[in-house]
């Protein structure tokens, strides 16, 4: 009831939120770190993969965020990072954005701060440790020490009751059999994690690294297809 609601709002106060809508709407994020010396490091950008009943649950990410708007949100995130450093914040955190394609340009809205490591932390560190490269916040592109661009699709939420039939060793065999394993020469392939939970929860995570967004997506989808067929 409107009168009751307004009376409650007047007594307890409230927060007004703007509903952001658009035909092309994306949910990228920027990962940052503030060192003990107060230096702001721009670590990475991701396009979040959302799912769940309402389509708002984080299920994975694509790295890096679309270069059309990745550098733009990084510049905005840097402003917030400098303010956080001024306030004494130290460590890793992420900023979530909503990005909309308007008629002439991209519009960005910062919507959330996560003061912690998150779902994008470990796949990025996986790429970093395996390739020894660096993310360029100005271009929004990651390059290995050899100068090759790398991309990945990662998830923590690959789950099915059918997967409970599989063992970790059986999954490793599938990866090897279909030549999906990470190749240290080409710096492409699958890296698995949370594998010990597949037999009990039917759940596992993975990072699929490729030479282009399409290549990484193809490796990711091929692994899921192989896994589902094996579970049948």
C-alpha positions, 0 to 999 in steps of 0.5 A: 500500500502506497501510504504505508510504504511512504510512512515507512520510508519517511520513518526509516529512510531508504536508498533510491536506485536508478533502473538502467535499461538499454537494448545492448547491455553488458556487465563488465568489471575492473580488477585492481590492487592498491599496494602498501605504498598506496600505488594503484595497479590496474590488473584486468578487465572482464565481461561477466557471464551472468545466469541463474533464475533472475539472470543476475548471478555471476557464473563466469567471465571472459577476459579481457572485457570488450576493447570497445569499452574496456579502456573506458571503464578502466579510466573510471575505475582508476579514479575510484582506485586513487580515492580508495588509496587516499582513504587507506584501502590496501589490497585487491578489489573489483568494480562492477559496471553496467555498460550500455550502447546508446545511439552514438556512444557507450555509456558506463555506470559504476554499480558495485564495489567488491573489496576482496578477491573474487571469481576473476582473481584466480583465472587471471592469476592462472594466465599470468603464472602460465604465460608471464605476460602483462595486461595493458590497461590503456589498450585493454589487451593482455600480451605474453612475454613473446608479444602474443595476445591471449584471451580466456573464458572461465567459470566456477559453475560448470555443474550437472548431476550427470557429472557425478558419474565421472572421476577426476582422473577420467576428466583428465583423460578426456582433456588429454584424449581430445587434445584440450590440455594446456600447451606450454608452447602455444599457451592455449588450452584448458586449465581445470580447478575444483576438480575434486568436487566433480564426483560428489557435487557434479561441479568443477571449474575451468579456464579456457585460454586461446589466441582470440576471444573466438578461439577461447570460446571454442575451446571452452564449448568443446570441453563442455560438449566432450564432458556432457557426452562422457557423462551420458 
